[in-house]
Amino acid sequence: MNEKITIQVQHLVTGYHTKHGDAVITRDINASLRSGELTCLLGPNGAGKSTLLRTLAAFQPPLSGEIYIEQRKLTSYADAELAKVIGVVLTDRIHLSNMTIEELVGMGRSPYTGFWGRLSKEDKHKVDEAISTVGIERLRGRMIQTLSDGERQKVMIAKALVQETPVIFLDEPTAFLDYPSKVEIMQLLQRLSRTQHKTIFLSTHDLELALQIADRIWLIDKDKALKIGTPEDLSLAGDMGHFFEREGVKFDMDLGLFRIDNLRRYPIRVKGSGRRYNMVQKALARNGYFIDNQSEGTSEIEITSDAYRLNQQTVQTIAELLEILPKNIA
Amino acid sequence: MKERHTSLLMFGLIASIALFFMLNLVLGSVEIPVRAVIRVLLGEEENTIWRNIILKSRLPQSLTAIMAGAGLAVSGLMMQTVFRNPLAGPSVLGISSGASLGVAFVILLSGSIGGVALSQLGFIGEVTLTLSAIAGSLLIMILIAYVSQKVRGNVSLLIMGVMIGYIATAIIGVLKFFSAEEDIRAYVIWGLGSFARVSGGQTTVFVVIMLVVLPFSFLLTKTLNLLLLGDSYARNLGLNIKRARLLVISCAGILVAIVTAYCGPIVFLGLAVPHICRGLFHTSNHAVLLPASLCAGASLALLCNLIARMPGFEGALPVNSVTALVGAPVVMWVLFNKRKSER
């Protein structure tokens, strides 16, 4: 990753001015974002992810500190200039109907169009390009109110693309989506950071996905401290576990991923191998059993190529196996 | 395909304006043949009664209806967009209440304090009424514009507008309590709304003012389209939200102020026409909706005026009753149809 630094943050404090003084949300952040990278902002609810994102996007002023975008202070940008530098995709649901996807994506060209907002031939070409990059060609004539959440999210990403900004901020772009759509959106964003050298910064609650796809992670914890690094470095330093582990959730250092920590109550021996063995192991773990082939005096499950055998009983499915299991364990 | 649909509808709207305009000149308690109407317009008609009826009454009334309908519809559209609220209309910000307040002050107090009932003053009285209505509504509008710079959310601003309207109405109530009966009567008649009150010379003034002010709304096409996306997205696309809000509210407010000053508070057109246009044109694009609302507003106002003047009703039906009676079913029909086509 030898791309250039596009955003630099120095001693940034975010929060709100209130009647009773300043309400600080995150304090003293020093960090940078690079082009060609996908950076994910993680943290529990209420840690200040949205506030940080809104501050970086100039929707609200910082309490103190400086933000530099492409070597210029954020505050020195006029609204119209900023529109060509930062594109956003927000959680705000747009209450809009009777507008086609093509028109909506075309609105992303507003910073470049003239007084009447008419799209030139070149603008229309860019809209076409963005629509095909995001893969929503079949939606282009549809009205916005007929789309699903995932489709809307892609439309808004296409809008951010035609805005032709070097930086794109996304506030929880994967929220409310089904799992395949989440993966699809994240992969799309990763591809955009690589192929179009964009600086992509997004907040998310999808740890698993972020850990697998992000180039860099910003981690805010409840005490508003920020840790930054690649997912792997953060894993090795034990930060991931420290930030998110709680009862029932363990960070698996070997996989670099979180897994559900099941109660291990009953030892059991299992004989077999292959995929069927793995699946039995998974089902057992979920039900509080753990495999211990050394222990004597426990029951043994034998896995054959077409059945499961336990104390002379033979069953065909894992469901049946789980049913007879309690009666065979003392 | 869609472009053709749009131009066809647009053509239809313009044709309907022409048709209703002609009917407004032809029909009435005295029926005047189409040919005679054309001759009058060309200045060739000999029959002075017909000439008087058309030039002194029907023509000014029709022109007033066209301009008032167009102005109210355009301002309604702008209000609905800037507040992202389908129930917003010209009256919602209290601007028309402001006009009523101005008029109430002049009509009701002139009797009690000056000892002259304004209703008896004729031309000077009319001009005074117009000016006081404009003063009242502009005052409220400046108040709202100021508030719009201080308040964050659209909903708070909307509620403030409604509250200001209530206050204005309450003050009018107090004024009424202390006024003479004939003054109250004059005020109530003003409140019924009418395209006919504007007479001769004043029509020209009204039409010219509207012709100057209406085009300003078209300069806001891009701004209005961006506002549709919501404040955050609009801002991210380079729009200065506060300035945009101020411009749109001022433009819409001035339109309402002028129309109300000349025609009284005309309800419903401003609320209904934008919905009708969205339903007909299936678009949210203001490059289409603005001219469409303008034409549909003019056309519907002409139709309402025509119905209000039907033989037998002559002068009896207030325009406000007709606008609601004609407009409400149309809006409902459009909404029902929209449901069907979305499925």
Interface residues (C-beta under 8 A of the other chain):
Chain A: A57 F59 D79 A80 L82 A83 K84 I86 G87 V88 L90 D92 I94 H95 L96 S97 N98 M99 E103 M107 G108 S110 P111 T113 F115 W116 G117 R118 M143 Q145 T146 Q163
Chain B: R84 L219 T221 K222 N225 L226 L228 L229 G230 S232 Y233 R235 N236 L237 G238 L239 N240 R278 H282 T283 S284 N285 A287 E342
